[in-house]
Amino acid sequence: MQNAHSDLRMSSRGDLLRSPIPLPMAGERTEPAPGMFTAMDPPEHTRYRRHIVEWFSTRRTRSLEPRVIEIVDQHLDAMIAGGGPADLVSAFAEPVSALVICELLGVPVEQREVFGAAIAALFTVHSSAEEAISGWQNIGGLLMGLIQAKRAASADDLLGTLVARGELSDEELMTIGSVLLVAGHDTSTNMIAMGTFALLEHPEQYAALAADPGLAPGAVEELLRYLTIVHAGSIRAVSADLEFDGHQLTAGDAVSLSLAAANRDPALCDAPDRLDITREPVPHLAFGHGIHQCVGQQLSRLELRIAFESLARRLPNLHVAVPTSEIRTRSEMIIYGVRELPVTW
């Protein structure tokens, strides 16, 4: 799986794919929009990614830790003050994730209802091409207005800094900002919620974390491996005829790379279907691999560590408030998760 992600003949450009059946959400395949670096190959991918990679470095991420702790504590304070039961998704996971990515980018968090609805259209597998395009346009319209405002008045956030440098067009900035907003919001929201749900479904694991907050970094890695919430897999287009792992592939073929399957590979660790936050972290692929590995993975790790550590420390008796069978999952979404997670303490 790592070899497939690293092989540049496995292209991220969706316009190179040949599909034997019409895909409702795909619409007409065109070249990637300017700035859509996640759907590009080098050298275009490299050029765009270098503009943002510094914002997600380990050093810069560490500098954000005090603010992330503050955000997490504020929302936990409010949830606890409101009394249980509470919905962990709407009271904690979603607003924490939204505020972190919005502050980094320079997007008013009050706009999250706008981009939240648009993200739902983008990530629902049953969405039509028109619905997906409309969702993308709504996010793009929001970002374009912000970019133009930042040209008029400087700002020291990510978008404001890129605007001030003057190296990218408004369209490129809009697309880059949209990609980061969509990816940074939905994945973190669902990982916090699903990670908490998984821990509560394994109460001995949650109790271990509550007793020893030092387990939090390892718990994050294990939950990322165990859950792999991007369960639709990475789609690559074969750019040239080739033989890969004993299989003959033809230019235009689609290859689905299942991160979830790779992370449950028995060759990766013992008992891969068991959640064990005390196991030695293994080299999982939850963030992908190769040049398209998630640029925001260190920020995601920071958010998850602080969220799980804070929940277990402040609410050691946290538990799901309804029977598990009543929990509604987002099985129709590309990013897996739960719609609500009623909890009490």
N, C-alpha and C positions, 0 to 999 in steps of 0.2 A: 504493500500500500504506500509506503514512503517512496519507493522507487517510482510509482505511478504519479504521485504528486510532484516529484522532482523532475520528471521527464518533460522537457519543454515541447516535445512533440504532442503532448496531451494539452491541447490549447483550452484556455478559458473563454475563448470567443464563441458565444452562442450562435453567431451568424454563420459559422462554419459547419454547423450540425446538419445532418440529413435525418429526417424523421419519417418512418414509413407510415405514420398516422398523424393526422392534424392534432396539434396540442392547443386546446382552447385558450390557455393563458399566454401562449407565446406570441400570437399575432404574426405579423410579417417580420421575418428576421432581417435586421439591418446591422451595419457596423456599430460598434459601441459609441455612445454619445461622448463628446469631449469631457474628460475627467472621470469616466467610468472605469477606473483602474482595475477594479475587481474582474472585469470582463475583457481585459487586455493582456497581451503578451509583451515581453521585452521587444524593443526598448521603450515603448510608450508606457507600459506598466511601471517600469523603473523610474521614468521621469516624473510621473505623478506621485508615486509613493514616497520619493525622497522629500517632497514638500511637507509631508505630514509625519514621517516616522519619528522625528525628534520630539514631537508632542506626546508620544507614547513610549518613550525610552524609560528604562528602569529608574534613572535618576529623576526625571520629571514626575514619574508616577509616585515615587516616594515623597516628593514635595507636596503631593495632593492628599497624603494620608490624613493630616489633621482635619482638613475640610471634609473628607469622606466620613471620618469618625463623627464629626459634628452633625452631618446630615443624617447619618444612621441613628444617632442618639436622639435627635429632634423627633424623628418619626416614631421611634420606639417610645419616647416619652408620651407622645400624643396617643399612640395606640393603647398604652397601658392606662393612661388617664381616662380613656373612653370606656374602659372595662371590657371584659370578654363576654361572649365570643366576639371576635373581630375577624375580618377577612384579611389575611396576611398579604394577599395580592394587592388590593386597592389601598390598604392602610400603610403598607411597608414596601414591598418589593417594587411595585411600579413607580411610586413617587421618588424613592431613593435612586433608582436607575435613571429616571428622567432628569432629576436635578443634577446628578453627576455629569451626564453627557451634555446636558444643556449648558451648564456653566463652563465646561471645557470649550465647547464650540462657540458659545456666545449667542445661544438661542433662548428667548424668554420661555421659562418653563410653563408659563400660563398658556402657551400655545400647544401644550401636549395633547389636548383633546383633538386638535386639528391633525397633528401628525400621528396620533394614536389610531384614529380611524383610517387614515391612509395606509399605515403599516399593516393593519388587519386586511385591507384589500390586496396589498402586495403579497402577503405571506399565506393567504388562503389558497389551497391547491385548486379549489373549484371556481376561483375568480375567472371571469372572462378577460380577454385581452383589453376590452374597453374599461372594465373596472380597475384592472391593474394600472393601465395608463392614467386613468383619472386619479388614482391614489398617488402615483408618482408626480403628476402635475400639481396636485395640492401641496405636496411637500416642497416641490421645486418653487412654486409661487411664494410660499412662506420664506424659503431661503433667499430667493432673489431679492425680495423686499429688504431683508436684513443686510444683505451684501451691499445694496445701494445705500442703505443708511450708514453702514460702516465706512463707505467711501466719503461720506459727508462729515462724519465724526469718528475719529480713530478709536480703536478699542484694542485691549491687549489680550483678547481671547484668540483661539485658533483661527477663526474666520477673519477677525480683524487684522491679525498679523499677516495672513496671506494676502488680504486686500492691500495692506500697506506696502508689501514687497513689490506689487505690481507685475508679477511674473505670469499670472494666470488671468484668463478672461472671466467675465461674470458667469458665463455659462459653465466653464470648467469649475469655478468655485462653487456654483450651485450644485453641480453633480457630486463633487467630492464631499461637500457638506451633507448632502442628502444621504449618501452611502454611509457616512460615519454616524449620522443621527439614527438612521434605521437600524444599522447593525448594533450600535452601542446601547440602544434603548431596549429593543425586544429581547435580545439574547440575555442580557443581565437580569431583566425582570423575571423571565421564565426560569433562569438558572437559580436565582435566589428562592423563588417559590417552589420549584421542583426539588431543589436541594434540601430545603427545609422539610418538605413532604417526605422525601426519602429517609431523612434522619428520624423523623417522627414515626415512620413505619418500621423503623429499626430502633426501638427505644434504648437498647443497650448502647447503640452508637451515639445517640444524642446525649445519654447520660455520661458517656466517656468524655465527650467534648465539654460538657458542663463542668465535669470534675477537673479537666485539664485543658484549658484554653490553648496551650501550646500545641495541641493536636490540630488546630485550625488550618495551618498551611497544607498539611497532608490530607486533611479532610476535603479541602477544596480540590486537590488533584484527583482524589479518589472519586468524588462526586462528578467531576467533569468526565472522567473515564466511564463511570458506571452509567450515567444518564445520557451523555452525548445528545443534547437536546436538538441539535441540527440533524434531524433524523432522516431528511430526504436524500442525503448524500451529495457529494460534489459531482457535477456533470462536466465532463471534459470532451472536447471534440478532437478526434485524431486528425492532425494536420498533414500527415503524409503516410503512405503505406508503410507498415512496419510489423515486426514480430515482437510481441511482448509476452514474456512469461509463457512461451510455448503457444501463444495464440496469434493468428494472423489477423491484423486489423487493417482496414482500408480507410483512406482519407475521407473524412466526413462522418465516420462512425461515431456514435455516442458511447461514452464509457461512464458508467455510474460507479463512483468510488464511495463505498459505504464506510463512513467514519465509525458508525455505531458497531458494525460487524468487526472492524479492526480492533476496536477497544474492548471487545469481548472475546478476542482470539485467545484460546488456551495457551498459545505459545507466548503470550504477553505476560501472563501472571497465573498463579495458582488460583483455582476456583474463580474465574473471571465473572461469573454471574452472582457472586456474593459481594455485598457492600462491606468493606472493612477499612475504616478510616485510620486504623493503626498500621496498615500494610506499608511497606516501603514504596514510595511513589514510583510508578512505572512510566515509561515514555509514551503516553497516550497521544491520540491524534484529535482530541476534541477541538483544537484550534487549527486543524489542518497541518500541512507540511509544505516545505518548499517556498518558492517566492510568493505564494499567495497565503502563507500562514497569517492568521489574524493579526493585524497590526496593533489592535488594542488589547492583546492578551494580558499584558502586565496590569493594565487598569482593571480589567475584568477580575483577575486574581485578587487585586487589592479590595475591590468592592465585595467580592464573595467572602474573603477571609474576615473582613470587619463585620459583615452582616451576620455570618454564622457564629462567629465568636461572641458578638454582642447579644444575639438572641439566646445562646446557651448560657451565657453568664448572667444575664438579667432575668431570664425566664426559664430557670432550670426545670420547671414542671410543665412546660408548654406541651400541649397535645392537641390532636385534631378533634374538633368539637362535634363532628358528625360521623356516621359510619363511612368507611372508605368507599363503599359502593355508591355513595351520593356525591362524591367528588367528580365534577365534570372536567374532562380533559380536552385539550385542544388538538384532537387527533387529526383534524382536517387542515392543520397549519403546518407549514414547513418547519417552523420552530415549535417544538413540542412543549407543552406546559399544562397548567391547570387554570381554569377560568376563575375559580375562587378557591380559597383555602381557609375555611372557617377554623379558627383555633381559639383555645382558651388556656388559662393558666391558674 
